[in-house]
């Protein structure tokens, strides 16, 4: 009697080099992160910025020499023009709320943490189901669905307080989290999941206190930095696409990534 043994998961590779150990399970995002880092590490070797003796670690941690070489590679390879005065003024006028100071929001959330080995698809489905459920509540009555969901589902210690985080300013939050919450007018349960480095968040804005608008001259440097960062991310994404097109890639889908963030 023939017994069909379960197939082993494919080991992702860049030009034949394994990105992880055979028994290590990574989320799609973690795998793409490692693939992008390895594309850059190999490009740095090809440009003689890093010795060929530098070895790829299957734990995803770059050597100090590799990190420095990648920085030099990107400095050489990415052309980042200085934003014009006109472009800066247009950006400021279109996003003036982002450059206000003193804005505060009262927030509660339910965190679905992305941890090593977690089924990201199942986690997202659970988060989206919870989002639909809590949007039905109005915060009154005997049952507060949001607080109940936070206390039973949230991976944040705030779950014990119904997910309540109190009054926050942008500096209190991870930048990607703050970007989704500050500079907007929405109050109530946000109609979308908020992504951060910690995972997926169902968020309710309970109250807002607007900040004071700042004139362009006062925030010129911050505006220019924001535009440079956007240009850098676009250039990095294009450069990684070029490297990916020249590489032999197996077991990882780089096209699925909207952004190319390299640690």
WOPE-V885030 format. One record per backbone hydrogen bond with DSSP energy under -1.0 kcal/mol. NH is the residue of the N-H (numbers start at 1). CO is the residue of the C=O. If there is no record, write none. Layout:
nh=<NH | NH>
co=<CO | CO>
This chain:
nh=<13 | 14 | 15 | 17 | 19 | 24 | 31 | 32 | 33 | 34 | 35 | 36 | 37 | 38 | 39 | 40 | 41 | 42 | 43 | 44 | 45 | 46 | 47 | 48 | 49 | 54 | 60 | 67 | 68 | 69 | 70 | 71 | 72 | 73 | 74 | 75 | 76 | 77 | 78 | 88 | 89 | 90 | 91 | 92 | 93 | 94 | 95 | 98 | 100 | 101 | 104 | 105 | 106 | 107 | 108 | 109 | 110 | 112 | 114 | 118 | 120 | 123 | 124 | 125 | 126 | 127 | 128 | 129 | 130 | 131 | 132 | 133 | 134 | 135 | 136 | 137 | 148 | 149 | 150 | 151 | 152 | 153 | 154 | 155 | 159 | 160 | 161 | 162 | 163 | 164 | 165 | 168 | 172 | 173 | 178 | 179 | 182 | 188 | 190 | 194 | 196 | 200 | 201 | 202 | 204 | 205 | 206 | 207 | 209 | 212 | 218 | 219 | 223 | 224 | 225 | 226 | 227 | 228 | 229 | 230 | 231 | 232 | 233 | 234 | 235 | 236 | 237 | 238 | 239 | 240 | 241 | 242 | 243 | 244 | 245 | 250 | 257>
co=<250 | 17 | 248 | 14 | 12 | 21 | 27 | 28 | 29 | 30 | 31 | 32 | 33 | 34 | 35 | 36 | 37 | 38 | 39 | 40 | 41 | 42 | 43 | 45 | 44 | 51 | 57 | 63 | 64 | 65 | 66 | 67 | 68 | 69 | 70 | 71 | 72 | 73 | 74 | 84 | 85 | 86 | 87 | 88 | 89 | 90 | 91 | 95 | 97 | 212 | 209 | 168 | 207 | 166 | 204 | 163 | 202 | 200 | 198 | 115 | 118 | 119 | 120 | 121 | 122 | 123 | 124 | 125 | 126 | 127 | 128 | 129 | 130 | 131 | 133 | 134 | 144 | 145 | 146 | 147 | 148 | 149 | 150 | 111 | 156 | 157 | 158 | 159 | 158 | 161 | 107 | 105 | 169 | 170 | 174 | 175 | 178 | 205 | 203 | 201 | 199 | 112 | 194 | 110 | 108 | 188 | 106 | 106 | 104 | 101 | 215 | 216 | 219 | 220 | 221 | 222 | 223 | 224 | 225 | 226 | 227 | 228 | 229 | 230 | 231 | 232 | 233 | 234 | 235 | 236 | 237 | 238 | 239 | 240 | 241 | 13 | 254>
